[in-house]
Each structure stands twice: as C-alpha cells, then as structure tokens.
Amino acid sequence: MTGGIDPLQLCQEYGTPLYVYDAAIMERQYKAITGAFTYPNVRIHYACKALTNINVMRLFHKWGAGLDCVSIQEVHLGLQAGFKPEDILYTPNFAGMEEFDEAARLGVKINIDAIPMLENWGLQHRDVPLCIRINPHLMAGGHENISVGHIDSKFGISIHQLPHVLRIVESQGLRIEGLHMHTGSDILDVDVFLMGAEILFEAARKFPDLKYIDMGSGFKVPYKPDDIETDVVELGQKLSKRFAEFCSEYGRDLTLMFEPGKFLVSAAGYLFARCTLVKQTTSTVFVGLDTGLNHLIRPMFYGSYHKIINVTEPTFKPRIYTVVGNICETDTFGSDRRIAEVVEGDVLCFYNAGAYGWMMSSNYNSRPRPAEVLLYDGTAHLIRRRETLEDLLHTQISIDL
Ligand SMILES: *Cc1c(COP(=O)(O)O)cnc(C)c1O
C-alpha cells in the first residue's frame, strides 16, 4: 500500500488522522499521461488546487510539468516551488482585476473567462498576451458540482459569444496566444475530449497568432474496485493524430496542453484515521473515526466513493458497517461497507485521498487539521505538521470586553 513502508508505524510516529502521499504513484501517473501522446509538443500543467503542498509542487516541477493555478496565492506558491512564470497558467474564476494586474506583473500566462475582463484588458495590459477560456457546453462530469460545461455554468465564455469576443479582440488590439476549455471532472468517454477539440479548432481558425490550445482536464480515476479510468492511451493516440492534422491546416505546430489535478495525485494519497468507537444501534453498526467532514469532505460534498479498509486487522472476517466521522453534523463516509471486523483503536484507511482531501479540509468543530507525510525515495518525510490549539487562536484577536 505505502511503498513498503508500514502505515501503522507512520500512524504511530505522526499520529492520526494522517494524510500520506506516495511520490512514486504521482510520478507513474505523470508518466502515463506524458507517454500517451505521440504528438511531440505536449505540455502537462499540474492543476495544483488538488494538492498544493509545496513539496508536491516541487516534485511536478522536477519531473518537467507546468502549473495550473486558480488563485494568485497558488501562483505565488508555484513561484516559490521553482516554476518559472511562463510555465504557470493562471485560470481564476471571478477574480478581481487586482489579481489579474498582479498576474500580469509576475509574467505568468493569463486565462480570461469573462467578457468584461476582456473589454478592460486593453486599458492597462494591451501588450500582455492572453488565453481565452471557452465554454463549449459539453455536458460532462460525474456530479453536478463538478460539471462546469452546462449552458448556465459560471465558467468560461460561451462558444456562442465568440463573435462578441472577436469584436473586442479586434477593436482593442489584443494578442490572443491560447484557447482553453475545462468542462468538468470525471469524464469517462475519450470522445468528449475529441468533440471538445473540434469546437476549439473551429474557434482557433479565427485567431491567427495562437501558440497553444489547452484541453483542460476531467480525467476520471477509479474509486470503486470495478470503476474505469479515462483511457489516456486511447486519448493520446486519437488526439495526437487529429491535433497534428489541425496544426498542419493552421500552419503552425501549436502546443497541446492538459491540466490534470485528480489524475496526477488522487490515487497517490491515503487518509489514515483511528476508530474511536463501534456503536450498534437498532439497525446499523457505526464505526466512528477520529476524523470527519472537516478532513475529508468529498463523500458529503460530491457523494464521492472512497474505498475504506481496516489496516490494523485486514484479515478479520468482514462485517457490514456504516463509517462516520466525529463532527456534530451528519458526516457519513460510507454506508453498508464490508470491512474486516473493527474494534476501537484500529486504524482505517481511505483510498484516493490525494486530490481535494487535505485541501478542502477545515477547522470546523475547532479541530486541528491533520499532518501530511510524503513517501519519497523509500523514506517517509513529514511535509506538514499537525495543527495545534495555538494554530486555531493564531489569527484571532482578543479585544477588551
Ligand atoms: C480544477 C481544475 C482542473 C483539474 O481538474 P481535475 O478534475 O482535478 O483533473 C483543471 N483545470 C481547471 C481550470 C480547474 O479549475
């Protein structure tokens, strides 16, 4: 499970709940996607909102990735992690103009996803080239909260507004160097990407100075045992061929970009938590843990499935449990799960906790957030200490009462 390192020993040493990330799995995923394309000019930007621990960002930098950032703070973290400004694409949504001014000053690539922003761009930054985020209205994605391509989505500029975009670009003399789409998460069917590509190609014919086309992300990863994964090999073959054809028609070899988050880090992460109590009610056996929706909110927020195992006693006879957190809120991680018999003190493990796990954690119920450990080169490294009571008070200011 954790690259030959005993997870129980890690929990002993660093306490629970504990996030553990395996760098070897991140590298495997990065190489799977970069190796899938025969088109030579492919660039993978790590969508770091999935997991912005600076060490994880440094690993992707070391392996040659660029970075996709959705806030100016992520841009600053990326620069600190060693990324060059030109390797960072800044793709915010409803960010204020001051953030864009700062991004322009820092020299990162800028992705605009609203017409008013485009209209104002020429006032101060006419010479700073832009990427435009187009919403192709492909309905894709596993859950309505992560599908961002529908017609009334707040993301991107509708493909139907392209004539308006072109008028602004021409009248303001803007330089458009990239086109972008990102239609949501958990896209199963490779043909969705190919349909998206055709829509971007159609738009690209109207912009003569492009350098890149960014197809976003949405790569699905398996969560359940029989789940399927986006077939990146099939995508790489089909899209490489079609992209090369388009480039020869366009007259220039454009860079083909993707920006996966989940695909790169989800399977690399585990959340370990300890059973505080097993509670039998009239109809259900609850396994309660020393964690909750404050540390892993995906099951409650998206209805997402995380495999759960008993690490302490993996060979005990399975029983049916509903696994819940310790937060005063209904925080059910999974109902009616078959898990090897659990007793108080056992360590349970959640799989696929690398993406949007720690990052979406909070201090709700005034509980501190977990530590993070990175397994790298056969060694476990503490990369974020556990929070303490002092951390909870750190930003508070006591006034005279
Ligand atoms: C969140 C996000 C991604 C990454 O999505 P995943 O489903 O984690 O791969 C990529 N691009 C943009 C613009 C995003 O907001």
The ligand as a Gaussian input file, in Angstrom:
#p B3LYP/6-31G(d) Opt

LIG

0 1
 C       -9.882000      22.006000     -11.008000
 C       -9.375000      22.323000     -12.347000
 C       -8.608000      21.373000     -13.049000
 C       -8.326000      19.988000     -12.524000
 O       -9.438000      19.151000     -12.529000
 P       -9.279000      17.612000     -12.110000
 O      -10.649000      17.061000     -12.221000
 O       -8.730000      17.562000     -10.732000
 O       -8.322000      16.988000     -13.062000
 C       -8.104000      21.760000     -14.270000
 N       -8.342000      22.992000     -14.790000
 C       -9.061000      23.923000     -14.138000
 C       -9.257000      25.258000     -14.751000
 C       -9.608000      23.614000     -12.904000
 O      -10.348000      24.533000     -12.275000

